[in-house]
């Protein structure tokens, strides 16, 4: 894990600096609350940890086969 110290308004560039995947900016700091802005292409999914965990649980609980498979009947 990489830990970087940034101040309000400062950014972190993700990927190649000439053609970055995205940019993370510290939008504001108020007490213990930090607002973070993400500038990434729409196809890159970004989730809070609690939402990501919920998605994983829902995917694990979903059935592998959607619907019901019935045996073929003889004619």
N, C-alpha and C positions, 0 to 999 in steps of 0.2 A: 504494500500500500504506500502510495506517495502522499505525503502531507505537505501542503504549501500554505504559507501565510500570505493573505491578501488583505488589502484595505478596501473600503467602500470605493466603488468605481473602477477598481482594478480587474483585470481579466486573466483567464487561463485559456490558452489555445490548445485544442485537442487535435492531434494528428500533425501532418506535415505543415509547418508554418507558411509555406507558399500556397498550399491548398488544404486548409484545415477541414476536418470533419465537422467541427463546431467550435463555439466559444462559450465559456462559462464566465459570467460577470457577477461580481458582488454588487447587487443593486442598492442595498442599504443595510445598515446595522443599527439596531435600536435595542439597547440592553443586551439580553441574551438571545434576541431574535435576529436572524440573518435572512435577508431576502436574496435569492439567487436567481439570475436570469440565464436561460439557456437559449443559444442561437444555433440550432441544428436543423438539418433538412427534416421535413415532415415524416419521412419514412423511418427515421430513427426514433424508436420508442424510448420515452423517458418517464419513469414512475418513481413515486416516493416508495421507500422500502416496504411500508405496511401494505401498499397497494400491490407491489410486485409479489410479496408473499401470498396475498389473497389470490392473485392470478394463478400462481403455482399450485395452490391448494385446489382451486376450481378445476384446473387442467388435470390434476392427478385424480380427482373424483369423477371426472366426466367419463362416460362409457367409451370403450374403444370402438364399438360399433353403434351407430345411431339407428334406432328402430329395432324391430324384432325380426329375427330370421325364422321362418316357418318351414317345416319339412315339406318337400314336394308331395303332392297327392297323386295317387295312381288313377289313371283314367279308364 
